[in-house]
């Protein structure tokens, strides 16, 4: 047997689960500190243009919760799309082909791994569901070549052609809490001697580009909504949503984050961070 195929099969069984029963999901509503049902949260999300659903990339449970939200919103019959941090915008054609059935799994997997390095089985059910239900998939992210260039040498190092593809530069201007988050990320990513300012610019650029791509889709599809799947550090209100607010104050959004005790939980999370926390069972 091909060793890559064997590896994927083993990871699949390691990450597989019997599924999530939406009725058993408990939600903490940050605005008033009340514990509510999954259905109550979904009723609110149905009224919203952008729904940011965070994740820790390696947590299978987080992806099952994302799928439950996608399924619930799709069942409401409102036009919708699913946006992925995991794909760069230049690869949009391949997501289109996947959803339409033009690409088989054996063709799509190399494209997936070209864009993302977390195991396919973690995201498998989400991608299979949007394909089965013909839900448009959006590639949100910026080319890693550009972010690497900015993280090394800042915005000033980009060519005019590269700058034309990006939102206006804002620089590394954030509040103190988000600055602390970026500093932690800088340390965790082990950037060594790279300048922190350039790393900060690259982090903000990532969020800016995803915000720009989300708003462009909404402009073309004003009656619909988008479930944006991204890491917790991009999905929380100080990430992509903050750039949405700056670029388009009239665009409505909600932020849903999975509970991460000691980090994302009722004790540590405020309305400035998220609207809902999906509690651990």
KEKE-3310 file (N, C-alpha, C; in steps of 0.2 Angstrom, whole numbers, plus 5000, padded with zeros to 4 digits):
npx = (5004:5002:5012:5008:4995:4992:4995:4986:4974:4976:4977:4964:4956:4961:4956:4943:4925:4910:4901:4892:4879:4868:4859:4864:4874:4880:4879:4888:4882:4890:4886:4876:4880:4873:4868:4864:4854:4860:4852:4846:4857:4859:4848:4850:4862:4857:4852:4863:4876:4890:4898:4909:4919:4929:4944:4955:4967:4971:4961:4949:4936:4933:4931:4920:4910:4910:4905:4892:4887:4887:4879:4866:4864:4863:4852:4842:4839:4844:4854:4871:4889:4904:4919:4937:4951:4961:4964:4973:4968:4972:4969:4956:4949:4951:4943:4931:4930:4930:4918:4909:4910:4919:4932:4940:4942:4955:4962:4960:4966:4980:4980:4974:4984:4994:4990:4988:4994:4988:4981:4971:4959:4954:4947:4939:4925:4919:4922:4917:4903:4900:4902:4893:4881:4882:4887:4894:4912:4925:4941:4951:4964:4980:4994:5007:5020:5020:5017:5028:5038:5034:5035:5049:5054:5045:5031:5037:5045:5038:5033:5026:5016:5013:5008:4996:4987:4983:4975:4974:4989:4991:5000:5008:4997:4988:4977:4983:4980:4978:4991:4999:4994:4999:5013:5015:5012:5022:5033:5030:5031:5044:5053:5066:5079:5071:5063:5051:5041:5040:5034:5022:5016:5014:5005:4994:4991:4987:4975:4968:4968:4959:4948:4945:4942:4931:4922:4921:4915:4902:4898:4895:4885:4873:4862:4865:4875:4890:4900:4914:4928:4942:4957:4957:4964:4963:4949:4943:4936:4946:4953:4951:4937:4938:4944:4934:4925:4931:4933:4919:4907:4893:4891:4886:4891:4895:4904:4909:4917:4926:4927:4941:4949:4955:4959:4950:4935:4921:4926:4937:4934:4927:4914:4921:4929:4922:4905:4899:4902:4906:4903:4913:4909)
npy = (4994:5011:5023:5036:5035:5026:5032:5043:5036:5030:5042:5046:5037:5040:5052:5052:5052:5049:5060:5075:5080:5092:5096:5094:5103:5116:5134:5149:5165:5179:5193:5194:5185:5173:5156:5147:5138:5129:5131:5143:5152:5150:5155:5168:5170:5168:5180:5187:5194:5190:5177:5172:5158:5151:5141:5129:5123:5110:5103:5092:5092:5105:5107:5099:5106:5118:5112:5109:5121:5126:5117:5120:5133:5131:5124:5133:5139:5151:5160:5156:5155:5147:5153:5150:5151:5143:5142:5151:5166:5165:5152:5150:5145:5131:5127:5131:5121:5109:5110:5110:5097:5095:5091:5076:5067:5062:5071:5083:5082:5084:5098:5103:5100:5108:5120:5120:5113:5105:5089:5081:5073:5081:5091:5085:5081:5094:5099:5089:5090:5103:5101:5091:5098:5109:5121:5137:5139:5149:5155:5163:5169:5177:5176:5165:5169:5183:5186:5181:5189:5202:5199:5197:5209:5220:5231:5239:5232:5226:5225:5236:5229:5219:5226:5231:5221:5221:5227:5244:5249:5248:5248:5243:5245:5243:5239:5238:5225:5217:5218:5212:5199:5197:5198:5186:5177:5179:5175:5162:5157:5157:5166:5171:5182:5190:5206:5212:5222:5220:5207:5209:5218:5208:5199:5208:5211:5198:5197:5208:5206:5194:5200:5209:5201:5194:5205:5208:5197:5198:5210:5206:5197:5202:5197:5186:5176:5173:5160:5161:5152:5151:5152:5154:5166:5174:5174:5180:5195:5205:5202:5198:5203:5216:5223:5222:5230:5242:5244:5243:5248:5246:5232:5217:5206:5191:5183:5167:5157:5142:5135:5137:5132:5144:5152:5155:5157:5159:5166:5173:5180:5193:5204:5212:5203:5191:5185:5173:5158:5142:5129:5117:5100)
npz = (5000:4996:5006:5009:5008:5017:5029:5029:5031:5044:5051:5049:5056:5069:5071:5069:5074:5082:5080:5083:5093:5090:5100:5112:5113:5122:5125:5129:5131:5128:5130:5140:5149:5150:5149:5135:5123:5108:5098:5100:5099:5085:5080:5081:5074:5061:5057:5053:5043:5043:5050:5061:5065:5076:5079:5086:5077:5077:5084:5084:5089:5088:5074:5072:5078:5071:5059:5063:5065:5051:5045:5052:5048:5034:5033:5036:5024:5019:5008:5007:5011:5013:5021:5020:5030:5027:5013:5000:4991:4978:4974:4972:4961:4962:4974:4969:4959:4967:4974:4964:4959:4950:4953:4959:4975:4975:4967:4974:4986:4985:4982:4993:5003:4998:5002:5016:5031:5041:5046:5034:5038:5049:5043:5034:5035:5034:5021:5013:5016:5011:4998:4995:4997:4989:4993:4991:4992:4999:4996:5007:5011:5010:4999:5005:5001:5000:5014:5020:5015:5020:5033:5034:5029:5030:5024:5015:5007:4997:4980:4968:4960:4969:4980:4974:4975:4988:5003:5009:5017:5035:5045:5061:5071:5085:5099:5116:5122:5111:5105:5115:5112:5099:5102:5110:5100:5091:5099:5101:5087:5085:5079:5080:5075:5068:5065:5076:5073:5059:5059:5065:5056:5046:5052:5054:5040:5035:5042:5037:5023:5022:5028:5018:5007:5011:5012:4998:4993:4999:4994:4981:4984:4992:4999:5005:5017:5026:5033:5041:5043:5054:5063:5081:5084:5073:5071:5083:5089:5089:5078:5062:5062:5067:5056:5047:5053:5052:5038:5034:5041:5042:5040:5047:5060:5069:5082:5086:5097:5102:5118:5127:5140:5153:5143:5132:5139:5150:5161:5156:5144:5136:5129:5120:5114:5109:5104:5107:5116:5114:5125:5133:5135)
capx = (5000:5006:5013:5004:4988:4991:4996:4979:4969:4978:4975:4957:4953:4963:4952:4936:4921:4903:4898:4890:4872:4867:4854:4868:4879:4879:4883:4888:4881:4894:4883:4873:4882:4868:4869:4858:4855:4863:4847:4845:4862:4858:4842:4853:4867:4853:4851:4869:4880:4896:4898:4916:4919:4936:4946:4962:4968:4972:4956:4944:4930:4931:4929:4913:4906:4910:4901:4885:4884:4886:4873:4861:4862:4861:4845:4837:4838:4846:4860:4877:4895:4909:4926:4942:4958:4966:4966:4974:4964:4974:4967:4949:4946:4950:4938:4925:4929:4928:4911:4904:4911:4924:4938:4939:4946:4963:4964:4959:4970:4986:4979:4973:4990:4998:4988:4987:4998:4985:4978:4964:4953:4951:4942:4936:4918:4916:4923:4912:4897:4899:4902:4886:4876:4884:4888:4901:4918:4929:4948:4952:4970:4985:4999:5012:5026:5019:5017:5035:5041:5033:5038:5056:5057:5040:5028:5041:5049:5034:5033:5020:5012:5011:5004:4990:4983:4982:4971:4979:4994:4989:5005:5007:4994:4983:4977:4988:4978:4980:4998:5001:4993:5004:5020:5015:5012:5029:5038:5028:5033:5051:5056:5073:5081:5067:5060:5044:5037:5038:5030:5016:5013:5012:4999:4988:4990:4983:4968:4966:4966:4953:4942:4944:4939:4924:4917:4920:4910:4896:4895:4892:4880:4871:4857:4868:4879:4896:4903:4921:4932:4948:4960:4954:4968:4960:4942:4940:4934:4951:4956:4947:4931:4940:4946:4928:4922:4935:4931:4912:4903:4886:4891:4884:4894:4895:4910:4908:4923:4926:4930:4948:4949:4960:4960:4943:4930:4917:4929:4942:4932:4922:4910:4926:4932:4917:4898:4897:4907:4903:4906:4915:4904)
capy = (5000:5018:5025:5042:5033:5022:5038:5046:5031:5030:5048:5047:5033:5043:5058:5051:5053:5048:5066:5080:5081:5099:5097:5093:5109:5122:5140:5154:5171:5184:5199:5195:5180:5168:5149:5146:5132:5129:5133:5150:5155:5149:5160:5175:5170:5168:5187:5190:5193:5187:5173:5170:5153:5150:5135:5128:5120:5103:5100:5089:5094:5112:5107:5096:5112:5122:5109:5109:5128:5126:5113:5123:5139:5129:5121:5139:5140:5157:5159:5156:5153:5146:5155:5147:5154:5138:5143:5157:5168:5163:5145:5150:5140:5124:5127:5131:5114:5104:5111:5108:5090:5094:5088:5071:5068:5061:5077:5089:5082:5088:5105:5105:5100:5114:5126:5119:5107:5100:5083:5082:5071:5086:5096:5081:5082:5101:5099:5084:5093:5109:5098:5088:5103:5114:5128:5140:5139:5155:5155:5170:5171:5180:5172:5165:5172:5190:5187:5180:5195:5207:5197:5198:5216:5225:5232:5243:5227:5224:5228:5240:5224:5215:5231:5232:5216:5221:5232:5249:5248:5252:5247:5239:5249:5239:5241:5234:5218:5213:5219:5206:5193:5196:5196:5179:5173:5180:5171:5155:5155:5156:5170:5173:5189:5195:5212:5211:5226:5216:5201:5212:5220:5202:5197:5212:5210:5192:5198:5213:5203:5190:5205:5212:5196:5193:5210:5208:5192:5200:5215:5203:5193:5205:5194:5180:5176:5169:5157:5161:5147:5153:5151:5159:5172:5178:5175:5184:5202:5210:5200:5200:5207:5223:5226:5222:5236:5248:5244:5243:5249:5243:5225:5214:5200:5188:5179:5161:5153:5136:5136:5134:5134:5148:5157:5157:5154:5164:5170:5177:5182:5199:5206:5214:5197:5186:5185:5167:5153:5135:5127:5110:5096)
capz = (5000:4996:5013:5010:5008:5024:5034:5029:5034:5051:5054:5049:5062:5075:5072:5068:5080:5081:5078:5088:5093:5092:5105:5118:5113:5127:5123:5134:5127:5132:5131:5146:5154:5151:5146:5131:5118:5102:5093:5102:5096:5078:5078:5080:5068:5054:5055:5053:5037:5043:5056:5062:5069:5078:5080:5087:5071:5078:5088:5080:5091:5085:5067:5072:5080:5065:5054:5065:5063:5044:5044:5054:5044:5028:5034:5036:5017:5017:5004:5011:5008:5019:5019:5023:5031:5025:5006:4998:4986:4971:4973:4972:4956:4964:4978:4965:4956:4972:4976:4958:4958:4945:4956:4964:4981:4974:4964:4978:4992:4985:4983:5001:5007:4996:5005:5023:5033:5046:5042:5030:5041:5053:5040:5029:5035:5032:5014:5010:5017:5007:4991:4994:4997:4984:4996:4989:4997:4998:4998:5010:5013:5006:4997:5010:4999:5002:5021:5022:5013:5024:5040:5034:5028:5030:5018:5011:5003:4992:4973:4966:4958:4975:4984:4971:4977:4995:5006:5011:5023:5041:5050:5067:5076:5088:5106:5120:5123:5105:5105:5119:5109:5094:5105:5111:5094:5089:5103:5099:5081:5085:5073:5081:5075:5064:5068:5078:5069:5052:5060:5067:5050:5042:5055:5052:5033:5035:5044:5032:5016:5023:5028:5011:5002:5014:5010:4991:4991:5002:4989:4975:4986:4998:5002:5008:5023:5026:5039:5040:5047:5055:5069:5086:5084:5068:5072:5088:5087:5088:5072:5055:5063:5068:5050:5044:5056:5049:5031:5032:5048:5041:5039:5053:5061:5076:5083:5090:5098:5106:5124:5128:5147:5154:5138:5130:5143:5153:5165:5153:5138:5136:5123:5115:5111:5106:5106:5110:5118:5114:5131:5133:5138)
cpx = (5004:5006:5009:4997:4987:4991:4989:4974:4970:4975:4967:4954:4955:4959:4945:4932:4914:4899:4895:4883:4871:4863:4858:4874:4876:4883:4882:4887:4885:4891:4880:4875:4878:4870:4863:4859:4858:4858:4845:4851:4861:4853:4845:4858:4863:4852:4857:4873:4886:4896:4905:4916:4926:4937:4953:4963:4968:4967:4950:4937:4928:4928:4922:4908:4905:4905:4894:4883:4883:4880:4866:4859:4860:4854:4840:4836:4840:4853:4866:4883:4899:4916:4931:4949:4963:4968:4968:4970:4965:4972:4960:4946:4946:4945:4931:4924:4927:4921:4907:4905:4916:4931:4936:4943:4954:4966:4964:4964:4977:4986:4977:4979:4995:4996:4988:4990:4995:4981:4971:4958:4950:4946:4938:4928:4915:4917:4918:4905:4895:4899:4895:4881:4877:4884:4895:4906:4922:4936:4949:4959:4975:4990:5004:5018:5026:5020:5024:5039:5040:5036:5045:5058:5051:5037:5032:5045:5045:5034:5026:5014:5009:5006:4997:4985:4980:4978:4977:4983:4991:4995:5003:5004:4988:4983:4982:4986:4980:4988:5001:5000:4998:5011:5020:5016:5019:5034:5037:5031:5040:5054:5063:5074:5077:5064:5053:5039:5035:5033:5023:5012:5010:5006:4993:4986:4986:4976:4965:4963:4960:4947:4940:4940:4932:4920:4916:4915:4903:4893:4892:4886:4876:4866:4859:4872:4885:4898:4910:4925:4939:4951:4957:4958:4966:4953:4939:4940:4940:4955:4953:4941:4933:4941:4939:4924:4925:4933:4924:4908:4896:4886:4891:4888:4893:4901:4908:4915:4922:4929:4937:4950:4956:4962:4954:4938:4926:4920:4934:4940:4926:4919:4915:4930:4928:4910:4896:4903:4904:4907:4908:4910:4907)
cpy = (5006:5021:5031:5040:5030:5027:5041:5042:5031:5036:5049:5043:5036:5049:5057:5051:5051:5054:5070:5081:5088:5101:5097:5099:5114:5128:5145:5161:5177:5190:5200:5189:5174:5162:5148:5140:5134:5133:5141:5154:5155:5154:5167:5175:5170:5175:5191:5189:5189:5183:5170:5164:5151:5143:5135:5122:5112:5099:5098:5091:5101:5112:5103:5102:5116:5119:5109:5116:5129:5123:5117:5129:5137:5127:5127:5141:5147:5156:5160:5153:5151:5148:5152:5151:5149:5138:5150:5159:5166:5156:5144:5145:5133:5122:5126:5124:5109:5104:5109:5101:5089:5091:5082:5071:5067:5067:5083:5088:5085:5096:5107:5105:5106:5120:5126:5113:5103:5095:5084:5079:5076:5090:5092:5082:5089:5101:5095:5087:5099:5107:5095:5093:5109:5121:5131:5140:5145:5154:5163:5173:5174:5175:5171:5168:5180:5191:5186:5186:5200:5205:5198:5206:5222:5226:5236:5239:5225:5228:5232:5235:5221:5220:5232:5227:5216:5227:5238:5247:5252:5252:5243:5243:5245:5241:5236:5227:5214:5213:5213:5200:5192:5195:5189:5175:5173:5176:5164:5152:5155:5160:5173:5180:5193:5200:5211:5216:5223:5211:5204:5215:5214:5199:5201:5211:5204:5193:5203:5210:5198:5195:5207:5207:5194:5198:5210:5203:5195:5206:5212:5199:5196:5202:5188:5181:5172:5166:5157:5157:5150:5151:5156:5166:5177:5179:5179:5191:5207:5208:5203:5204:5214:5226:5226:5229:5242:5249:5245:5243:5246:5236:5222:5208:5198:5184:5173:5158:5147:5137:5133:5137:5138:5153:5160:5154:5160:5169:5175:5181:5188:5200:5209:5209:5192:5187:5179:5162:5146:5131:5119:5106:5092)
cpz = (5000:5003:5014:5012:5015:5029:5034:5032:5041:5054:5054:5055:5068:5076:5071:5075:5078:5079:5084:5087:5095:5098:5112:5118:5118:5125:5128:5130:5131:5134:5138:5151:5155:5147:5142:5127:5112:5097:5094:5099:5088:5076:5077:5074:5061:5052:5053:5046:5037:5050:5056:5067:5070:5079:5083:5082:5072:5082:5084:5082:5089:5078:5067:5074:5074:5060:5056:5064:5056:5042:5046:5050:5037:5028:5034:5029:5015:5013:5008:5008:5014:5017:5023:5024:5028:5018:5004:4992:4979:4969:4973:4967:4958:4969:4974:4961:4960:4973:4970:4956:4952:4947:4960:4970:4980:4971:4969:4984:4991:4985:4990:5004:5004:5000:5013:5025:5039:5042:5040:5034:5046:5050:5035:5029:5033:5024:5010:5011:5012:5000:4990:4994:4993:4987:4994:4994:4994:5000:5000:5010:5008:5005:5003:5008:5001:5010:5023:5021:5018:5031:5040:5034:5028:5024:5013:5006:4997:4986:4972:4964:4964:4979:4981:4973:4984:4997:5008:5017:5029:5046:5056:5072:5079:5095:5110:5121:5117:5103:5109:5116:5103:5096:5107:5105:5091:5092:5101:5092:5080:5079:5074:5080:5070:5068:5070:5074:5062:5053:5062:5061:5046:5045:5054:5045:5032:5036:5039:5025:5017:5024:5021:5006:5005:5011:5002:4989:4994:4997:4983:4977:4992:5002:5006:5015:5022:5033:5038:5045:5048:5062:5074:5086:5078:5068:5077:5086:5086:5081:5066:5057:5064:5061:5046:5047:5053:5042:5029:5039:5048:5041:5046:5054:5068:5076:5088:5091:5103:5112:5125:5135:5149:5149:5135:5134:5146:5157:5162:5147:5139:5129:5118:5112:5107:5108:5109:5111:5118:5120:5130:5137:5144)
residu = (UNK:UNK:UNK:UNK:UNK:UNK:UNK:UNK:UNK:UNK:UNK:UNK:UNK:UNK:UNK:UNK:UNK:UNK:UNK:UNK:UNK:UNK:UNK:UNK:UNK:UNK:UNK:UNK:UNK:UNK:UNK:UNK:UNK:UNK:UNK:UNK:UNK:UNK:UNK:UNK:UNK:UNK:UNK:UNK:UNK:UNK:UNK:UNK:UNK:UNK:UNK:UNK:UNK:UNK:UNK:UNK:UNK:UNK:UNK:UNK:UNK:UNK:UNK:UNK:UNK:UNK:UNK:UNK:UNK:UNK:UNK:UNK:UNK:UNK:UNK:UNK:UNK:UNK:UNK:UNK:UNK:UNK:UNK:UNK:UNK:UNK:UNK:UNK:UNK:UNK:UNK:UNK:UNK:UNK:UNK:UNK:UNK:UNK:UNK:UNK:UNK:UNK:UNK:UNK:UNK:UNK:UNK:UNK:UNK:UNK:UNK:UNK:UNK:UNK:UNK:UNK:UNK:UNK:UNK:UNK:UNK:UNK:UNK:UNK:UNK:UNK:UNK:UNK:UNK:UNK:UNK:UNK:UNK:UNK:UNK:UNK:UNK:UNK:UNK:UNK:UNK:UNK:UNK:UNK:UNK:UNK:UNK:UNK:UNK:UNK:UNK:UNK:UNK:UNK:UNK:UNK:UNK:UNK:UNK:UNK:UNK:UNK:UNK:UNK:UNK:UNK:UNK:UNK:UNK:UNK:UNK:UNK:UNK:UNK:UNK:UNK:UNK:UNK:UNK:UNK:UNK:UNK:UNK:UNK:UNK:UNK:UNK:UNK:UNK:UNK:UNK:UNK:UNK:UNK:UNK:UNK:UNK:UNK:UNK:UNK:UNK:UNK:UNK:UNK:UNK:UNK:UNK:UNK:UNK:UNK:UNK:UNK:UNK:UNK:UNK:UNK:UNK:UNK:UNK:UNK:UNK:UNK:UNK:UNK:UNK:UNK:UNK:UNK:UNK:UNK:UNK:UNK:UNK:UNK:UNK:UNK:UNK:UNK:UNK:UNK:UNK:UNK:UNK:UNK:UNK:UNK:UNK:UNK:UNK:UNK:UNK:UNK:UNK:UNK:UNK:UNK:UNK:UNK:UNK:UNK:UNK:UNK:UNK:UNK:UNK:UNK:UNK:UNK:UNK:UNK:UNK:UNK:UNK:UNK:UNK:UNK:UNK:UNK:UNK:UNK:UNK)
# end
